[in-house]
Amino acid sequence: MQLIIVTGLSGAGKSQAINCLEDLGYYCIDNMPPALINNFIELAGRGKTAIEKAALVVDVRGGEFFNDTKLFLEELKKQEQETEYKIIFLEADPKVLIRRYNETRRTHPLSDGGSTEDGIKKEIALLSEIRKTADFVIDTSNMKSARLKQEIKAIIDSDKNSDTFMINIKSFGYKYGIPLDADLVFDMRFIPNPFYVATLKPLSGNNKKVQEFVMKHEESKKFVETASRLIDDMIPCYIREGKYHLNLAFGCTGGHHRSVTMANVFAEKFKAEGRSITLEHRDL
């Protein structure tokens, strides 16, 4: 059986993740007490309608049962040949979690009538050991549902040593702020600006004429070559550390010309290499 265990902080998007896994053909159970998971695995393997793929949400809502999680994981490792499993841990910045709780007017399961912030602090401490054992950690602070779905899909077909590695590429304008979720930010303002060419000003980096203008400069070509080597060298290191995605951001003044062109160039490069990518032009 292929088993996905979804856990993490309350409000971080576990329900959305399990909905995505259900769409991908997984038999899903929310709020599964860890003590019952072995029984579930045993029952799921019986009969003609054996379950081949399952996804279970395990979190602090399990109350005292949640304390059994560590013992369950140790037991599951012994059965690794029979049950292939991955642990996905979802988290978000505490400020984001507080905002989400305020918007939904729900009570945090560990607040005990106190503040949401106190409940989140307790939960972070309680889940610290499980977070260390997770195969994948996803920070959903600045992530939309569609993006989370892409991340989950990338995980399904990958493992720590796989070539499946999601590269998320984003162009942006500095006048509107740097993307908060970026791992690497590249400043494209060293390249001559098409904005000051009358015929190119109303166009964007999605236009072939703008792309030709940006890429005809020697510094642009050298940057692509140098940055490509850097990123290619870093990806195996990220995979070794259990990180399966990389967020690249390319910025220029307004986010219309140079950053868009360069984001497109790298998107095409990685796509040609067979890598999984997403591409977003934030400020177009």
N, C-alpha and C positions, 0 to 999 in steps of 0.2 A: 504493500500500500504506500502511496505517496501522501504524506501528511504535512500540512502547513499549520503551524501554531502561530496565531496572531495575538500579540500581547502589547502592552505599553500603557501610556498614561491615558487617563479618562479624558475624553474630549479631543484626542489626537487624531481621530478618524478611523478607529477600528471597525465601526459599522460600515463605513464606505468601503474599506478594504475587503471585508467579508462579502459585501454585495458584488464587488468586482470579481472575487474568486468564484462566487456562485455563477456569474455570467460566463466564467471560463470553464464551467463544467464540474466544479468541486461540490461535494456534498458538505454543506456548511451547518455548523451548530454554534450559536452564540452563548456566551457565559457558561462554558463547560467546566464543572469542578474537576481539577486535576486528578483527584482520586478515582474518577470514573473513566478516565481516558483509556487506560489499559483494557477495561471491560468493553469499551466501545470498539477498540481495535480488534479485539477477539471476536465480537459479534459481527463486525463489518466484514470479516473475512469468511464468514460461514455462508453456505448455501449457494444457489445458482446466481443470485443477484449480489455477489460480493462487491463491496465498494472499493474501487481502485484509487480514487482521489478524494481526500477529505481535508477540510479546513476548519479549525476550531479556534474560537476566541476564548482565551484564558486571561482573566484580570482580577482586580481586587474585589469585584462584586461577588466573587466566590466566597468571601468572608474567611472563616477559619480553614476552609478547604484549600484556599490559595497557598497556605503554608506548606502544603504537600507538593508544590510545583517542583522544587529542587529534587526531591526524592523520585518524583515521576520521571524527570529528565534523565536521571542516572539510570533508572530502570529501562527507559527507552533506548539508551545507548547500547545496552546489552542486547537489544533486539534489532540492532541496526541493519542486519542482513535481511530481516523480514519487513521492517518498516523504514522507509527512507523519509526523513523529515527535515524541515527547515523551520527556523524560528524568525519571524518578522516582528521587530519591535518598533512601535510608532511613538513618537514624542513630538513635543512642540514647546516653544518658549513659554514659560509660566504666564507672562503677560498676555500672550495670545490665548492661552487656555482660559484665563480669567475672563477675557473679553467674550469668548465663545459661550462660557457658562452664563454670563450676564445677558447675552443675546437670547439664549434659550430659556432663561429663568429656571434652570435645573439646579439641583443641589449636588455638590460633589460627594461621592460615596464615602469619603473619609473625613468630611468636614465635621461630623458629629454635632451639628447645630452651630458650629463656629464659622469662621471665614473660609471662603473657597481657597484662598492663598495658603492657609494652614493645611487644608486637605491635600493640596497639590504637593506641598513640601513633604508630608508624610508618605505620599504615594511614591515620589521620586526616591526616597530613602528605602522604601519597601521593595521597589523594583530594581534597585541598583545591581544586585547579583544576577538577576535574570537578564538584564541589559547586557552584561558582560558576556553571557553565553549566546546571545543572539547572533544569527548568521547575517542578518541585515538590519540596520537601524535607519529608519526614515524620519527625517525632520519635516513635519507638515506645516510649519509656521507660516510659510509663504507659498503654500502649494494648493492649487485648485484641484477639484475632484478629477478632472480629466488628466491632469498631470500625475496624480496619485495612481490612477488606473494604469498609466503607461509604466510607472515604476513597478507596480505589482506584476504586470505582464513580463517585464524584463527579468524579474526574479524567478518566475515560474520556469523559464527555460535556461536558467543559469545556476551555477554553484560557485563557490569561492575561487575555484581554479579554472573557471570557464572563460572562453573568449567573449562571452556575452557581457558587454559592459555598456551601460547607458551613458551617452554624452548629451547633456542638455545645453544647447547653444542659444544665447540671447543677445540681441543688440539693444542698445539703450542710449539715451542722451544724458550727458552729465547735468544739464540744466534741470532735469527732472529727478535726479538722484541715482545713486548706484544701487543695483539690485541687491537686496539683503541676503539672498540665498546663494550668491556667487562664490565659488571656490577660488577661481582665478579670474582676475579682471585685467583686461588689456586696453590700454588707452590709445586710440587711433588718431589722436589729434596731432601727431607728428607728421601725418600724411597731408600733402596739399589738399585744400578743401574745395570740392566741386561746387559748394554753395556760392562761391564767388565767380563762377562761370555762368553767365546769363542763361544759356540754353540748358544747363544742367540743374540749375537751382530748383525749378518746380518738380524735378524728378526725384526718385529715390534709388537706393542701392540695389533695388530689384530690377532696375533698368540696365540694359546691356551697355548703353553709352556711359553711364555713371561708373559701372564696373570697369570698363576699359580705361577710363580716366584714372581711377584709383589705382588700378593694378599696373599701369604703364610705368610707374615710378619705381626706381631701383630699391628704395627703402621699403616699399610695400612687398616686393618679391623677397627681399632678405628677411623681413619680419615673418612671412609665411614659412619660410624654410627653417628659421631659428625656433619659432614657437612650436612648429610641428615636431621638431626633435625633442623639445622640452616635454611636450604633452605625451608623446609616444614613450618617453623614458619614465614618466610618472605613472602611467596607467598600470603597469605590472606591480608597482609599489602599492598603489591604492588597493588593488585586488588582494594582494598579500595581507593587507591590514583589514580585510573584510569590507571594504567600501566598494560598491558595485556601480556607482554613478559619479559623474563629474559635471559640475555646473560651470560652464565657461561664459563669460560676459565680455562683449566687445563694445566699447563706448566711444562716442565722439560728441561734439557740442550739442547738437540737436537730436541725434539718433536717427537721421534720415539717410545719410549718404555713406560716409566711410565705415561706420560701424555695421551698417546693414550689408554692405559689400563684403566686408571681411567675415561676418557671420556666415554669409552664403558660401564664401570660398571654403571655409573650414567644414561647413556642413557637407558640401560636395566631396571634399577630401575624405572625410570619415565614412561617408556613405559608400564611396568607391572602394574603401578598404573592407567593407562588409560589416561595419559597426552599427549598432543601434543608436539612433540620434533623435532628438526633438529640436525643432527650430522655432524661435519666437522673436518677432521684431516688436519689442514692447512699445515703442513710441511712434510707430507709424500710424 
